[in-house]
Amino acid sequence: MTTTTGGNGIGRLTLRPLDALTDSVLLHRWVTHPKAVFWMMQDARLEDVERAYLAIEADPHHHAHLGLHDGRPAFLMEHYDPAHRELVGLYEPQPGDVGMHFLVAPTDRPVHGFTRAVLTTVMRFLFDDPRTRRVVVEPDVRNTAVHALNEAVGFVPEREIQKPEKRALLSFCTREQFLGAVGA
């Protein structure tokens, strides 16, 4: 399954399933970069990254996709069933809830609006599945940049929660909130 955006001056953004063995060297560079501090893999070895994404590949409730910008790797997106992963016991999941994480690759030449275009592409991808009714995110409470981006695409913060690895801001976005924020 692929989602494409265009006409925004950013270029073409697509998603493909991640291949843990093929993509692990690239992912290792991304997740250990200082800009990826909230990904919490700063000290990971290549083998750790490979193992983590092989586990995701084998998990029926967790999936990873590599995002491409004009055909070149540029971002990572994970989605998961919050009734089975990440948020179990921290909130009451509803039918059609999908959890999501995204990471934009570090670059020396940032493009204005790129991260928002990535997040919009990710959200369109998730809502392309008619079973998805609401997207759930739980970024670190200190990650104010991602909170602003989330709100720009329709997320509404609900409350802070304590996860084992971080204090997080639990936020939700329905299909209607997303479309209202970014347009149809």
C-alpha positions in Angstrom: 0.0 0.0 0.0 1.4 3.4 -1.0 0.2 6.9 -0.3 1.4 9.8 -2.4 1.2 13.6 -1.9 2.1 16.2 -4.4 1.4 19.7 -5.5 2.6 21.2 -2.2 6.1 22.1 -3.4 7.6 19.3 -1.4 7.7 16.6 -4.0 6.3 13.1 -4.0 6.0 11.2 -0.7 5.4 7.5 -0.7 5.4 4.6 1.8 6.5 1.1 1.5 6.8 -1.8 4.0 10.1 -1.7 5.9 12.5 -4.5 5.3 14.4 -4.9 8.6 17.4 -6.6 7.1 17.8 -4.3 4.1 16.9 -1.1 5.8 18.6 -1.6 9.2 21.8 0.3 8.4 19.9 3.3 7.2 17.6 3.2 10.2 20.5 2.8 12.6 21.9 6.1 11.3 18.6 7.8 11.7 17.6 6.5 15.2 21.0 7.2 16.8 21.3 10.7 15.4 21.1 13.4 18.1 18.0 14.9 16.4 16.2 11.5 17.1 16.6 11.8 20.9 12.8 11.2 21.4 13.1 7.9 19.5 15.0 6.6 22.5 17.6 4.5 20.6 20.6 6.9 20.8 22.9 4.1 22.1 21.6 1.3 20.0 24.0 -0.8 18.0 23.2 -1.9 14.5 22.2 -5.3 15.8 19.8 -3.7 18.3 18.0 -1.8 15.5 17.9 -4.9 13.3 16.5 -7.0 16.1 13.9 -4.4 17.0 12.6 -4.1 13.5 12.7 -7.9 12.9 10.5 -8.2 16.0 8.1 -5.6 14.5 8.0 -7.5 11.2 7.0 -10.6 13.1 4.4 -8.9 15.2 0.8 -9.0 13.8 -0.1 -5.9 15.9 2.8 -3.6 15.0 4.0 -2.5 11.5 6.8 -0.3 10.1 7.0 1.5 6.8 9.8 3.4 5.1 8.8 6.7 3.7 10.4 7.9 0.5 10.7 11.5 -0.8 10.9 11.5 -4.6 12.0 7.8 -4.3 14.7 8.3 -1.7 14.4 7.2 2.0 13.4 10.2 4.1 11.2 9.0 7.0 10.0 6.1 9.1 6.4 5.4 10.2 5.2 2.8 12.6 1.6 1.9 13.4 0.3 -0.4 16.0 -2.9 -1.7 17.6 -3.0 0.1 21.0 -5.2 -2.6 22.4 -2.2 -5.0 22.1 0.9 -2.8 22.1 2.4 0.4 23.6 -0.8 1.7 25.4 -2.2 -1.5 27.0 -3.7 -0.5 30.4 -3.0 3.3 29.9 -6.3 4.2 28.2 -9.5 2.5 27.0 -9.0 1.8 23.3 -12.0 2.1 21.0 -12.7 0.0 17.9 -10.8 1.5 15.0 -8.0 3.0 17.1 -4.5 2.9 15.5 -1.4 4.0 17.3 1.3 5.8 15.3 5.0 7.0 15.5 6.9 8.8 12.8 10.5 9.9 12.4 11.9 12.2 9.8 15.5 11.4 8.7 18.1 13.9 9.8 19.3 16.3 7.1 21.8 19.1 6.6 19.3 20.8 4.2 15.9 21.0 5.8 12.9 21.9 3.6 10.3 24.2 5.1 7.0 22.3 5.6 8.6 18.9 5.0 7.8 17.4 8.4 4.2 18.5 8.2 3.9 17.1 4.7 5.3 13.8 6.0 2.8 13.7 8.9 -0.1 14.5 6.5 1.0 11.7 4.3 1.2 9.3 7.3 -2.2 10.3 8.4 -3.7 9.9 4.9 -2.1 6.4 4.7 -3.7 5.4 8.1 -7.1 6.8 7.2 -7.0 5.1 3.8 -7.9 2.0 5.7 -11.7 2.3 6.3 -11.3 0.4 9.6 -9.2 3.3 11.1 -11.6 5.6 13.0 -9.0 7.4 15.2 -5.2 7.8 15.3 -3.6 7.7 18.8 -0.2 9.2 19.6 1.8 9.4 22.8 4.9 11.6 22.2 7.2 12.6 25.0 5.7 15.6 26.9 8.9 17.5 26.2 8.6 17.2 22.5 6.8 20.5 21.9 7.7 20.6 18.2 5.8 17.4 17.5 2.9 18.5 19.7 2.5 21.6 17.5 2.6 19.4 14.3 0.1 17.0 15.7 -2.3 19.8 16.5 -1.8 21.2 13.0 -3.2 18.0 11.5 -6.1 17.7 13.9 -4.8 15.9 17.0 -6.5 16.9 20.3 -4.4 16.3 23.5 -6.3 14.4 26.1 -4.0 14.0 29.1 -0.5 13.1 30.2 0.2 9.4 30.9 3.2 7.7 32.4 4.7 5.0 30.2 7.6 2.8 31.4 10.1 4.8 29.3 8.6 8.3 29.4 6.0 10.8 30.4 3.8 11.1 27.3 1.0 13.3 26.0 -1.9 11.1 24.9 -3.6 12.7 21.9 -6.3 11.6 19.4 -7.3 12.5 15.9 -10.5 11.3 14.2 -10.8 11.2 10.4 -13.2 14.2 10.6 -10.7 16.2 12.7 -7.9 15.4 10.3 -9.9 16.3 7.2 -11.1 19.5 9.0 -7.5 20.5 9.7 -5.9 19.7 6.4 -8.9 19.8 4.0 -10.2 16.9 1.9 
